[in-house]
């Protein structure tokens, strides 16, 4: 893979941060799994590029000489600041990996969940579309969201409230 979706790395980092602060897996007895339709080597590259991709997002948000940016680039800077407001520091060089990554090189899981695409959101690449499934302790899907674009994802606030409501109603 030559290039990864930087938003995917950002969202993973955001979820890691949420887990550190709230320990939702322990508190609600649940697991969070990342499904990547790649080979083991490609997943290693995804992990290796984690810090670099988060750094690129920071460069979008806070470019050198922002006063010299043209209209479109200045708009992108403001869009990036709004879309990715948090800053994550992994200057120690370690990518956070508290959640299991399902390596789905044969894409059986990805295709079965209707996530795998070769063209999506004006991009041509073999990828999974961003999606969230919340499955209860009986294996029943209680929540399913498949994104329509890269920026179309429910907030973690929304997901967290859903998990709280789901646990209360058990």
TADARA-V531605 format. One record per backbone hydrogen bond with DSSP energy under -0.5 kcal/mol. NH is the residue of the N-H (numbers start at 1). CO is the residue of the C=O. E is the energy in kcal/mol with one decimal. If there is no record, write none. Layout:
NH;CO;E  NH;CO;E
//
This chain:
6;4;-0.7  8;5;-0.5  9;5;-1.2  10;6;-2.4  11;7;-3.1  12;8;-2.1  13;9;-2.5  14;10;-2.6  15;11;-2.3  16;12;-2.4  17;13;-2.4  18;14;-2.3  19;15;-2.6  20;16;-2.5  21;17;-2.3  22;18;-2.9  23;19;-2.2  27;23;-2.8  28;24;-2.4  29;25;-0.6  29;26;-0.5  30;25;-1.6  34;100;-2.4  35;33;-0.5  36;34;-0.6  36;102;-2.2  38;36;-1.5  43;39;-2.3  44;40;-2.1  45;41;-1.9  46;42;-2.3  47;43;-2.4  48;44;-2.7  49;45;-2.4  50;47;-1.3  53;49;-2.6  54;50;-2.0  55;51;-2.1  56;52;-1.9  57;53;-1.8  58;54;-1.9  59;55;-2.1  60;56;-1.9  61;57;-2.3  62;58;-2.8  66;63;-0.7  68;65;-2.1  69;66;-1.5  74;70;-2.7  75;71;-2.4  76;72;-2.0  77;73;-2.1  78;74;-1.9  79;75;-2.5  80;76;-3.0  81;77;-2.1  82;78;-1.8  83;79;-2.9  84;80;-2.6  85;82;-0.5  90;88;-0.7  93;90;-2.2  95;93;-0.5  100;32;-0.6  102;34;-3.3  102;100;-0.6  103;101;-0.8  104;36;-2.8  104;102;-0.9  107;104;-1.3  111;107;-2.7  112;108;-2.3  113;109;-2.2  114;111;-1.4  115;110;-3.2  116;110;-1.0  117;127;-3.2  120;123;-2.6  123;120;-1.9  125;118;-1.0  125;123;-0.7  127;117;-2.6  127;125;-0.8  129;115;-2.4  132;145;-2.4  134;143;-2.7  135;133;-0.6  136;140;-2.8  139;136;-2.3  142;134;-3.3  143;134;-1.5  145;132;-2.5  147;130;-2.8  147;145;-0.5  152;149;-1.2  153;151;-1.2  159;155;-2.1  160;156;-2.9  161;157;-2.3  162;158;-2.0  163;159;-2.5  164;160;-2.4  165;161;-2.3  166;162;-2.8  167;163;-2.4  168;164;-2.2  169;165;-1.9  170;167;-1.1
//
